[in-house]
Amino acid sequence: MTDLPDKTPAPTILVGVDFGLPHFDAELEELGLLAETAGLKPVARITCKRRAPDAALFVGSGKADEIKLLAQQLGATEVLFDQSLSPAQQRNLERHLELPVNDRTLLILEIFAQRARSHEGKLQVELARLQYLSTRLVRRWSHLERQTGGAGVRGGPGEKQIELDRRMINEAIKRTKERLVKVKRQRQTQRRQRERREAFNISLVGYTNAGKSTLFNALVKARAYAADQLFATLDTTTRQLYLGEAGRSVSLSDTVGFIRDLPHGLIDAFQATLQEAVDADLLLHVVDAANPNYPEQIAEVQRVLAEIGAADIPQVLVFNKFDALDEARRPLQLEDTYDLDGVATPRIFVSARKGLGLQGLRQLLARRASEAGREFPEGVEALSTENHPSDS
């Protein structure tokens, strides 16, 4: 990403290619939100249709010329693609357009780097960025082709600069992985302590910006950061929630949101954080009911859950933001079931921001916790369960 002062967002052209896949975002709405979250300023959106990516320029030479002309007319300083580019395509596009070119993968990595607050989160983002960078050392810079002479040998054959850079990155990846292993052990110790207390563990999962953190705050009166933007929360937060109907507390965790085409490097790097979902007794799958694309978002969350080994954990679908629905689209009843991968899954409609439907959600959670047959864990501070809309 181009480094500019916060008050001067980089004018950016957004590019998307329709390869006939069902989830293509013709308006590039999500990419635009991601760009704004990263501090960029979309000034134009260009889409085109292709049967397959052009091996050299991804969009082909004609469309690349069109992008270059538009960038010159609008004063754009960066071009952002909605799909992942290969290192060669990125390098060729930058040479052709004479502008920095980035893709959706790097954009998400940049947002994660900006938002990570905990030591663990920063390590995870650093690992993912290093793994991404390791494949993209060959860009536009000629210094990567220089030879470095061997020790004591003037002018003799040596190691290419690119090989030195790759070795340094690989060593950094190894160090970061070792540090993450230590953090993961600490988390496992904390989970074992919860298991000894026989706590009932609930994890909030869902597509980014579905309102997980707002719901978390409303339920436990926490002050986790919540905002109407993508990836507002990256670091896992766990609190105790007292359920008066069940006469016991449960452990509630807020986790990072998922998104379409989430880089595999991030999924791998965030295994320690996502482990909270894997070890949960119940998943609260939060859905933005007001988003017309919610079925695709649900499917993407299900795909990631399967990838991290959490597909078989019982779920409750929480359709959030139902107050934003038109009267004609509002549900006749707040609780019903939803066909999730062929399974009739409990669903409840709420508005975390306005505190609507939260009492029904607490009662549902209390029934689930009671069915688990576990006793109230001793030494856990009970928290109030009054209706408390989030301040965020």
URJODA-V112565 format. One record per residue. RES is the residue in one letter. PHI is phi in whole degrees, 0 to 359 (* if undefined). Layout:
# URJODA-V112565
res=RES phi=PHI
res=RES phi=PHI
This chain:
# URJODA-V112565
res=M phi=*
res=T phi=287
res=D phi=276
res=L phi=226
res=P phi=302
res=D phi=303
res=K phi=276
res=T phi=234
res=P phi=298
res=A phi=289
res=P phi=298
res=T phi=229
res=I phi=263
res=L phi=264
res=V phi=231
res=G phi=227
res=V phi=240
res=D phi=270
res=F phi=261
res=G phi=87
res=L phi=279
res=P phi=293
res=H phi=266
res=F phi=298
res=D phi=266
res=A phi=298
res=E phi=269
res=L phi=53
res=E phi=296
res=E phi=293
res=L phi=298
res=G phi=297
res=L phi=295
res=L phi=297
res=A phi=298
res=E phi=295
res=T phi=298
res=A phi=277
res=G phi=93
res=L phi=262
res=K phi=237
res=P phi=297
res=V phi=246
res=A phi=197
res=R phi=233
res=I phi=234
res=T phi=232
res=C phi=208
res=K phi=247
res=R phi=215
res=R phi=285
res=A phi=206
res=P phi=296
res=D phi=291
res=A phi=299
res=A phi=267
res=L phi=243
res=F phi=65
res=V phi=259
res=G phi=91
res=S phi=291
res=G phi=297
res=K phi=292
res=A phi=297
res=D phi=297
res=E phi=297
res=I phi=296
res=K phi=297
res=L phi=296
res=L phi=295
res=A phi=298
res=Q phi=294
res=Q phi=292
res=L phi=263
res=G phi=71
res=A phi=292
res=T phi=247
res=E phi=201
res=V phi=236
res=L phi=235
res=F phi=261
res=D phi=281
res=Q phi=250
res=S phi=282
res=L phi=256
res=S phi=285
res=P phi=305
res=A phi=293
res=Q phi=296
res=Q phi=297
res=R phi=295
res=N phi=294
res=L phi=295
res=E phi=295
res=R phi=293
res=H phi=288
res=L phi=274
res=E phi=59
res=L phi=216
res=P phi=297
res=V phi=236
res=N phi=228
res=D phi=237
res=R phi=301
res=T phi=299
res=L phi=295
res=L phi=301
res=I phi=296
res=L phi=298
res=E phi=295
res=I phi=296
res=F phi=299
res=A phi=295
res=Q phi=290
res=R phi=264
res=A phi=298
res=R phi=241
res=S phi=281
res=H phi=301
res=E phi=296
res=G phi=300
res=K phi=296
res=L phi=296
res=Q phi=296
res=V phi=294
res=E phi=299
res=L phi=297
res=A phi=296
res=R phi=293
res=L phi=297
res=Q phi=295
res=Y phi=293
res=L phi=295
res=S phi=297
res=T phi=266
res=R phi=231
res=L phi=289
res=V phi=274
res=R phi=239
res=R phi=256
res=W phi=267
res=S phi=289
res=H phi=296
res=L phi=287
res=E phi=264
res=R phi=289
res=Q phi=260
res=T phi=249
res=G phi=295
res=G phi=290
res=A phi=300
res=G phi=77
res=V phi=239
res=R phi=280
res=G phi=76
res=G phi=279
res=P phi=296
res=G phi=219
res=E phi=259
res=K phi=297
res=Q phi=302
res=I phi=298
res=E phi=290
res=L phi=297
res=D phi=297
res=R phi=296
res=R phi=295
res=M phi=297
res=I phi=294
res=N phi=298
res=E phi=293
res=A phi=294
res=I phi=299
res=K phi=298
res=R phi=296
res=T phi=294
res=K phi=298
res=E phi=296
res=R phi=291
res=L phi=292
res=V phi=299
res=K phi=296
res=V phi=296
res=K phi=296
res=R phi=298
res=Q phi=298
res=R phi=295
res=Q phi=296
res=T phi=297
res=Q phi=296
res=R phi=294
res=R phi=297
res=Q phi=296
res=R phi=294
res=E phi=295
res=R phi=295
res=R phi=281
res=E phi=57
res=A phi=286
res=F phi=270
res=N phi=259
res=I phi=239
res=S phi=240
res=L phi=273
res=V phi=230
res=G phi=155
res=Y phi=292
res=T phi=301
res=N phi=72
res=A phi=279
res=G phi=105
res=K phi=298
res=S phi=292
res=T phi=296
res=L phi=294
res=F phi=302
res=N phi=299
res=A phi=294
res=L phi=282
res=V phi=247
res=K phi=55
res=A phi=275
res=R phi=235
res=A phi=295
res=Y phi=296
res=A phi=221
res=A phi=206
res=D phi=277
res=Q phi=204
res=L phi=286
res=F phi=55
res=A phi=293
res=T phi=238
res=L phi=242
res=D phi=269
res=T phi=292
res=T phi=239
res=T phi=237
res=R phi=223
res=Q phi=268
res=L phi=242
res=Y phi=274
res=L phi=250
res=G phi=300
res=E phi=297
res=A phi=261
res=G phi=66
res=R phi=201
res=S phi=257
res=V phi=233
res=S phi=264
res=L phi=243
res=S phi=240
res=D phi=257
res=T phi=244
res=V phi=297
res=G phi=282
res=F phi=263
res=I phi=204
res=R phi=300
res=D phi=58
res=L phi=300
res=P phi=306
res=H phi=301
res=G phi=299
res=L phi=288
res=I phi=298
res=D phi=296
res=A phi=291
res=F phi=264
res=Q phi=304
res=A phi=297
res=T phi=289
res=L phi=290
res=Q phi=299
res=E phi=301
res=A phi=287
res=V phi=296
res=D phi=269
res=A phi=286
res=D phi=275
res=L phi=209
res=L phi=253
res=L phi=266
res=H phi=272
res=V phi=274
res=V phi=236
res=D phi=279
res=A phi=296
res=A phi=275
res=N phi=273
res=P phi=296
res=N phi=264
res=Y phi=299
res=P phi=299
res=E phi=293
res=Q phi=292
res=I phi=299
res=A phi=298
res=E phi=293
res=V phi=297
res=Q phi=298
res=R phi=296
res=V phi=292
res=L phi=300
res=A phi=295
res=E phi=293
res=I phi=264
res=G phi=86
res=A phi=244
res=A phi=292
res=D phi=266
res=I phi=283
res=P phi=305
res=Q phi=234
res=V phi=234
res=L phi=275
res=V phi=251
res=F phi=278
res=N phi=273
res=K phi=65
res=F phi=293
res=D phi=292
res=A phi=274
res=L phi=282
res=D phi=296
res=E phi=306
res=A phi=291
res=R phi=261
res=R phi=286
res=P phi=290
res=L phi=285
res=Q phi=224
res=L phi=278
res=E phi=233
res=D phi=203
res=T phi=235
res=Y phi=226
res=D phi=285
res=L phi=246
res=D phi=55
res=G phi=84
res=V phi=245
res=A phi=289
res=T phi=253
res=P phi=304
res=R phi=228
res=I phi=222
res=F phi=263
res=V phi=218
res=S phi=232
res=A phi=296
res=R phi=293
res=K phi=261
res=G phi=78
res=L phi=275
res=G phi=79
res=L phi=289
res=Q phi=296
res=G phi=296
res=L phi=294
res=R phi=299
res=Q phi=296
res=L phi=297
res=L phi=295
res=A phi=296
res=R phi=297
res=R phi=295
res=A phi=294
res=S phi=292
res=E phi=296
res=A phi=291
res=G phi=70
res=R phi=252
res=E phi=277
res=F phi=300
res=P phi=290
res=E phi=289
res=G phi=78
res=V phi=259
res=E phi=285
res=A phi=283
res=L phi=245
res=S phi=296
res=T phi=244
res=E phi=294
res=N phi=300
res=H phi=215
res=P phi=303
res=S phi=295
res=D phi=279
res=S phi=272
